[in-house]
Amino acid sequence: MMQKRELELLAPAGSYETFEAVIRAGADAVYLGGSHFGARAYANNFNEEELLRAIDYAHIHGRQVYLTVNTLFKEEELEQGLYEYLLPYYEQGLDAVIVQDMGAFARIRSMFPGMDIHTSTQMTVTGAAGAAYMKQLGASRVVMAREMSFAEIREIHDKVGIEIESFVHGALCYCYSGQCLLSSMLGGRSGNRGRCAQPCRLPYEVYKKDQKSRIACGNYVLSPKDLCTIDAIPALAESGIFSFKIEGRMKQAEYAAGVVSVYRQYMDRYLDRLNEERAGGCSEDEARRRAKKAYAVMAEDHRKLLAAADELEIEPPHMLGLLTSFWLWALDNAPSGSLEGISNRNIARAAQWNKEPDTFVEAMKSAGFLDITEDGTLEIHDWYEY
């Protein structure tokens, strides 16, 4: 029997290796994608056998698994594919699905009445009225839009009485709560279908209206800095957030487990002090005030989170630009079937994270994927060796 914690630490997993690593690092629950309908189509997502095994592994260790079903759906997918896809996981005891599409929400609620449904951040729940409506429809949890303030989240908590989940660490989309069409417009790869090429991570030049005078504002004007709230755990808890969600299904196991271990340490430290104050007879407000005052993050642990970023996991913008260029080019030019098994991790490692090439061809040459032969043609290498 799984005992519910006062706060939940929710970790990402883009592969089975990462899944086991974040469980060992202290995650209470893991969110992951299967072979269909997930918003990270290019992660090393779970096949059916791996996902069934993951559900068992999590439950044996008293943890939970949430499956992302958070793309926008086409009509035929709702009619034909959704039930068959979810049925084996439902029967295995999957704990919840994360959903964006309202049609998919209604179908899942009807087909699997015992399944918990969490509204995706891309459903853009930004107030108490929206959260109450989703609760009325059958949602057990709402994932906050990333633009919410503590006060706004607290209002939902006080008025609605529904579990609240919020991102606390990792990459941020420049668009409102991730509802972006830039990749779709530029390269035909919709983020709402799980295929974002991250063009916001590319360098851009910004000019005044005369289109002649460049504005000095840096090159990566659409690429937000990563979120890190390790210093704000007491404030997050006081706002009513139950589930602390770490972003990173495209990241390696070392990064995900490292970040989870730091947040686990400080969430436990805060809760331990809070419970000590409660046991001493303080009122709830006073206990929280004292626990918050005593809370502090050591410089060494700040460095650990920064080190995780430096170890090739929080991608520098120039590398994301390289990756974006690679996928946009390769989808149009690579031989059929040659992209299977290739991930951002493969490409990034091959490029050795130390170049900012001027052109795509030069980038791919430096990564070892392409050569220009003597007659000027491009030769595509065997990418599996990388």
C-alpha positions as CSV (number, residue, x, y, z in Angstrom):
1,M,0.0,0.0,0.0
2,M,1.5,3.3,-1.1
3,Q,1.5,5.9,1.6
4,K,0.8,9.4,0.3
5,R,3.4,12.0,1.1
6,E,2.6,15.6,2.1
7,L,4.6,16.7,-1.0
8,E,5.3,14.7,-4.1
9,L,8.6,14.9,-6.1
10,L,7.8,14.1,-9.7
11,A,10.7,13.2,-12.0
12,P,11.0,12.8,-15.8
13,A,12.2,9.7,-17.6
14,G,12.9,9.5,-21.3
15,S,14.3,5.9,-21.1
16,Y,14.1,2.9,-18.8
17,E,17.6,3.6,-17.6
18,T,16.6,7.1,-16.5
19,F,13.4,5.7,-14.9
20,E,15.3,3.4,-12.5
21,A,17.8,6.1,-11.8
22,V,15.3,8.7,-10.6
23,I,13.5,6.1,-8.5
24,R,16.7,5.3,-6.8
25,A,17.4,9.1,-6.4
26,G,14.2,9.6,-4.4
27,A,11.4,10.4,-6.8
28,D,7.9,9.7,-5.5
29,A,6.5,9.5,-9.0
30,V,7.8,9.4,-12.6
31,Y,6.2,10.8,-15.7
32,L,7.1,9.2,-19.0
33,G,6.0,8.7,-22.6
34,G,5.1,5.6,-24.5
35,S,5.1,4.9,-28.2
36,H,2.2,7.2,-29.0
37,F,0.6,10.6,-28.2
38,G,3.4,12.0,-26.1
39,A,4.8,15.6,-26.3
40,R,8.4,14.4,-26.7
41,A,8.3,12.2,-29.8
42,Y,12.1,12.3,-30.1
43,A,12.9,11.1,-26.5
44,N,13.9,7.4,-26.1
45,N,10.3,6.6,-25.2
46,F,9.1,3.4,-23.6
47,N,7.8,0.5,-25.6
48,E,4.9,-1.6,-24.2
49,E,7.1,-4.2,-22.5
50,E,9.3,-1.5,-20.8
51,L,6.3,0.5,-19.7
52,L,4.5,-2.5,-18.2
53,R,7.8,-3.4,-16.4
54,A,8.2,0.2,-15.2
55,I,4.7,0.2,-13.6
56,D,5.5,-3.0,-11.7
57,Y,8.9,-1.7,-10.6
58,A,7.4,1.6,-9.4
59,H,4.7,-0.1,-7.4
60,I,7.1,-2.6,-5.8
61,H,9.0,0.4,-4.5
62,G,5.9,2.3,-3.4
63,R,6.1,4.9,-6.3
64,Q,3.7,5.9,-9.1
65,V,3.8,6.2,-12.9
66,Y,2.1,8.9,-14.9
67,L,1.8,8.4,-18.7
68,T,1.9,11.4,-21.0
69,V,-0.9,11.4,-23.5
70,N,-0.6,15.1,-24.0
71,T,-0.5,15.8,-27.7
72,L,-3.5,17.2,-29.7
73,F,-5.4,14.3,-31.3
74,K,-6.6,13.7,-34.8
75,E,-10.1,12.3,-35.2
76,E,-9.0,8.9,-36.3
77,E,-6.7,8.6,-33.3
78,L,-9.5,9.1,-30.9
79,E,-11.7,6.7,-32.8
80,Q,-9.3,3.9,-33.4
81,G,-6.0,4.1,-31.5
82,L,-6.5,5.5,-28.0
83,Y,-8.4,2.7,-26.3
84,E,-6.1,-0.1,-27.6
85,Y,-3.0,1.9,-26.6
86,L,-4.0,2.6,-23.0
87,L,-5.8,-0.7,-22.2
88,P,-2.7,-2.8,-21.2
89,Y,-1.3,0.0,-19.0
90,Y,-4.7,0.5,-17.4
91,E,-4.9,-3.2,-16.6
92,Q,-1.3,-3.2,-15.3
93,G,-2.3,-0.4,-12.8
94,L,-1.1,2.8,-14.4
95,D,-1.6,5.5,-11.9
96,A,-2.6,8.4,-14.1
97,V,-2.5,9.9,-17.6
98,I,-1.5,13.5,-18.4
99,V,-3.8,15.0,-21.1
100,Q,-4.0,18.2,-23.1
101,D,-6.7,17.4,-25.7
102,M,-10.3,17.9,-24.4
103,G,-11.6,15.2,-26.7
104,A,-9.0,12.7,-25.4
105,F,-9.9,13.8,-21.8
106,A,-13.6,12.9,-22.4
107,R,-12.8,9.6,-24.1
108,I,-10.4,8.5,-21.4
109,R,-12.9,9.5,-18.7
110,S,-15.6,7.4,-20.5
111,M,-13.4,4.4,-21.5
112,F,-11.4,4.1,-18.2
113,P,-13.6,5.5,-15.4
114,G,-11.1,4.3,-12.8
115,M,-8.1,6.1,-14.4
116,D,-6.8,9.3,-12.8
117,I,-6.5,12.2,-15.3
118,H,-4.1,15.1,-14.8
119,T,-4.5,18.1,-17.0
120,S,-1.4,19.0,-18.9
121,T,0.3,22.4,-18.4
122,Q,-0.7,22.9,-22.1
123,M,-4.3,22.9,-21.1
124,T,-3.5,26.3,-19.6
125,V,-5.4,26.2,-16.4
126,T,-4.8,29.7,-15.0
127,G,-7.5,30.3,-12.4
128,A,-10.0,28.8,-10.0
129,A,-12.8,28.7,-12.5
130,G,-10.8,26.7,-14.9
131,A,-9.6,24.3,-12.2
132,A,-13.1,23.9,-10.8
133,Y,-14.4,23.0,-14.3
134,M,-11.7,20.4,-14.9
135,K,-12.5,18.9,-11.4
136,Q,-16.2,18.8,-12.4
137,L,-15.3,16.9,-15.6
138,G,-13.3,14.4,-13.6
139,A,-9.7,15.6,-13.4
140,S,-7.9,14.5,-10.2
141,R,-5.0,17.0,-10.6
142,V,-4.3,20.2,-12.5
143,V,-0.8,21.0,-13.8
144,M,-0.4,24.8,-13.5
145,A,0.4,27.0,-16.5
146,R,4.0,28.0,-16.0
147,E,3.2,31.7,-15.8
148,M,1.2,31.4,-12.5
149,S,2.2,33.4,-9.4
150,F,2.2,32.0,-5.9
151,A,-0.9,34.0,-5.0
152,E,-2.8,32.7,-8.1
153,I,-1.9,29.1,-7.3
154,R,-2.9,29.6,-3.7
155,E,-6.3,30.9,-4.7
156,I,-6.9,27.7,-6.8
157,H,-5.9,25.6,-3.8
158,D,-8.2,27.4,-1.4
159,K,-11.2,27.6,-3.6
160,V,-11.2,24.4,-5.6
161,G,-9.7,21.6,-3.4
162,I,-7.9,19.7,-6.2
163,E,-4.3,18.4,-6.4
164,I,-1.9,21.0,-7.9
165,E,1.2,20.2,-9.8
166,S,3.8,22.7,-11.0
167,F,7.1,22.7,-12.8
168,V,9.9,23.6,-10.4
169,H,13.1,22.9,-12.4
170,G,14.3,22.7,-16.0
171,A,13.8,24.3,-19.4
172,L,11.1,26.8,-20.2
173,C,9.3,27.4,-23.4
174,Y,9.2,31.0,-24.5
175,C,5.5,30.7,-25.5
176,Y,2.6,30.9,-23.1
177,S,2.5,27.6,-21.2
178,G,4.1,25.8,-24.1
179,Q,1.4,26.4,-26.7
180,C,3.8,27.3,-29.4
181,L,3.4,27.2,-33.2
182,L,6.8,28.5,-34.2
183,S,8.3,25.1,-35.0
184,S,5.2,24.1,-36.9
185,M,5.3,27.3,-39.0
186,L,9.0,27.2,-39.7
187,G,9.6,23.5,-40.2
188,G,6.3,21.7,-40.2
189,R,7.0,20.1,-36.8
190,S,4.3,20.9,-34.3
191,G,5.2,21.0,-30.6
192,N,1.5,20.2,-30.0
193,R,2.1,16.9,-31.8
194,G,5.3,16.2,-29.8
195,R,7.7,17.2,-32.6
196,C,9.1,20.6,-31.6
197,A,12.4,21.4,-33.3
198,Q,13.1,24.1,-30.7
199,P,13.7,27.0,-33.1
200,C,13.5,29.3,-30.1
201,R,16.9,28.1,-29.1
202,L,18.5,29.4,-32.3
203,P,20.4,32.7,-32.5
204,Y,18.5,35.6,-34.0
205,E,19.3,39.2,-34.8
206,V,16.9,41.9,-33.7
207,Y,16.5,45.1,-35.8
208,K,14.6,48.3,-35.4
209,K,11.6,49.0,-37.6
210,D,13.8,50.5,-40.3
211,Q,15.3,47.0,-40.6
212,K,18.7,48.5,-40.8
213,S,19.7,49.3,-37.2
214,R,20.4,46.2,-35.2
215,I,19.4,46.2,-31.5
216,A,22.1,45.0,-29.1
217,C,20.3,42.5,-27.0
218,G,22.3,39.3,-27.4
219,N,21.7,36.5,-29.9
220,Y,19.4,34.1,-28.0
221,V,16.5,36.4,-27.6
222,L,13.8,33.7,-27.6
223,S,15.6,31.2,-25.4
224,P,14.6,31.6,-21.7
225,K,17.0,30.6,-18.9
226,D,16.2,27.4,-17.1
227,L,14.0,27.4,-14.1
228,C,15.5,26.5,-10.7
229,T,13.4,26.9,-7.5
230,I,15.5,25.0,-5.0
231,D,15.5,28.1,-2.8
232,A,11.8,28.5,-3.0
233,I,10.6,25.1,-1.7
234,P,8.8,26.5,1.4
235,A,7.0,29.2,-0.7
236,L,6.0,26.5,-3.3
237,A,4.6,24.3,-0.5
238,E,2.8,27.3,1.1
239,S,1.1,28.2,-2.2
240,G,-0.6,24.8,-2.2
241,I,1.5,22.9,-4.7
242,F,1.5,19.2,-4.0
243,S,3.6,17.8,-6.8
244,F,7.0,19.4,-7.6
245,K,7.7,18.5,-11.2
246,I,11.1,18.5,-12.8
247,E,11.4,19.0,-16.5
248,G,13.7,16.8,-18.6
249,R,12.4,13.8,-20.5
250,M,15.0,14.6,-23.2
251,K,17.8,14.5,-20.6
252,Q,20.2,11.7,-19.6
253,A,19.9,9.6,-16.5
254,E,22.8,11.3,-14.7
255,Y,21.2,14.7,-15.1
256,A,17.7,13.6,-14.0
257,A,18.9,11.6,-11.0
258,G,21.3,14.3,-9.9
259,V,18.6,17.0,-9.9
260,V,16.1,14.7,-8.2
261,S,18.5,13.8,-5.4
262,V,19.1,17.5,-4.5
263,Y,15.4,18.3,-4.5
264,R,14.7,15.2,-2.5
265,Q,17.2,16.3,0.2
266,Y,15.7,19.8,0.6
267,M,12.1,18.8,0.4
268,D,12.7,16.3,3.1
269,R,14.7,18.8,5.2
270,Y,11.8,21.3,5.0
271,L,9.1,18.7,5.8
272,D,11.2,17.3,8.7
273,R,11.5,20.8,10.3
274,L,7.8,21.5,9.6
275,N,6.8,18.3,11.4
276,E,9.1,19.1,14.3
277,E,7.5,22.4,14.8
278,R,4.0,20.9,14.6
279,A,4.9,18.3,17.1
280,G,6.1,21.1,19.4
281,G,2.5,22.5,19.6
282,C,2.8,25.4,17.2
283,S,-0.1,26.5,15.1
284,E,0.1,25.5,11.5
285,D,0.9,29.1,10.4
286,E,3.6,29.4,13.0
287,A,5.1,26.0,12.2
288,R,5.3,27.0,8.5
289,R,6.9,30.3,9.4
290,R,9.5,28.7,11.6
291,A,10.3,26.0,9.0
292,K,10.6,28.6,6.3
293,K,12.9,30.7,8.4
294,A,15.2,27.8,9.1
295,Y,15.3,26.7,5.5
296,A,18.6,27.3,3.6
297,V,20.3,25.8,0.7
298,M,24.0,25.1,0.9
299,A,26.3,26.6,-1.7
300,E,27.6,23.1,-2.5
301,D,24.2,22.0,-3.6
302,H,23.7,25.1,-5.7
303,R,26.9,24.1,-7.4
304,K,25.6,20.5,-7.9
305,L,22.7,21.8,-9.9
306,L,24.9,24.1,-11.9
307,A,27.3,21.2,-12.5
308,A,24.5,19.1,-13.8
309,A,23.8,21.9,-16.3
310,D,27.5,22.0,-17.2
311,E,27.7,18.3,-17.9
312,L,26.1,18.6,-21.2
313,E,22.5,18.1,-20.0
314,I,21.0,21.6,-20.0
315,E,21.9,22.3,-23.6
316,P,23.7,25.5,-24.4
317,P,21.7,27.5,-26.9
318,H,24.3,27.0,-29.7
319,M,23.9,23.2,-29.3
320,L,20.2,23.4,-29.4
321,G,20.5,25.4,-32.6
322,L,22.7,22.7,-34.0
323,L,20.2,20.0,-33.0
324,T,17.3,22.0,-34.5
325,S,19.1,22.5,-37.8
326,F,20.0,18.8,-37.9
327,W,16.4,17.5,-37.5
328,L,14.9,20.1,-39.9
329,W,17.5,19.1,-42.5
330,A,17.5,15.4,-41.9
331,L,13.7,15.0,-42.1
332,D,13.8,16.4,-45.6
333,N,17.1,14.8,-46.9
334,A,18.0,11.7,-44.9
335,P,17.5,8.3,-46.5
336,S,14.3,6.5,-45.4
337,G,14.7,4.7,-42.1
338,S,18.2,6.1,-41.4
339,L,17.0,8.3,-38.5
340,E,15.7,5.4,-36.4
341,G,17.6,5.2,-33.1
342,I,19.1,8.6,-33.4
343,S,18.5,11.0,-30.5
344,N,19.6,14.4,-29.4
345,R,21.9,12.6,-27.0
346,N,23.7,10.8,-29.9
347,I,24.2,14.0,-31.9
348,A,25.3,16.1,-28.9
349,R,27.9,13.6,-27.8
350,A,29.2,13.3,-31.4
351,A,29.5,17.0,-31.6
352,Q,31.5,17.1,-28.3
353,W,29.6,20.2,-27.1
354,N,32.4,22.5,-28.1
355,K,31.5,24.0,-31.4
356,E,29.3,26.8,-32.7
357,P,29.4,26.3,-36.5
358,D,28.4,28.9,-38.9
359,T,26.5,26.6,-41.3
360,F,24.6,23.4,-41.0
361,V,26.9,21.4,-43.2
362,E,29.9,22.5,-41.2
363,A,28.1,21.6,-38.0
364,M,27.4,18.1,-39.2
365,K,30.9,17.7,-40.5
366,S,32.3,18.6,-37.1
367,A,29.8,16.1,-35.5
368,G,31.1,13.4,-37.8
369,F,27.8,12.7,-39.6
370,L,28.7,14.2,-43.0
371,D,31.6,14.4,-45.3
372,I,32.0,16.4,-48.5
373,T,33.5,14.2,-51.1
374,E,36.0,15.4,-53.8
375,D,33.2,15.9,-56.3
376,G,31.3,18.1,-53.8
377,T,28.5,15.7,-52.9
378,L,27.4,15.0,-49.3
379,E,28.2,11.6,-47.9
380,I,26.0,10.5,-45.0
381,H,27.8,8.3,-42.4
382,D,26.5,5.3,-40.6
383,W,24.9,7.2,-37.6
384,Y,24.4,4.1,-35.5
385,E,28.1,4.0,-34.6
386,Y,27.6,7.3,-32.7
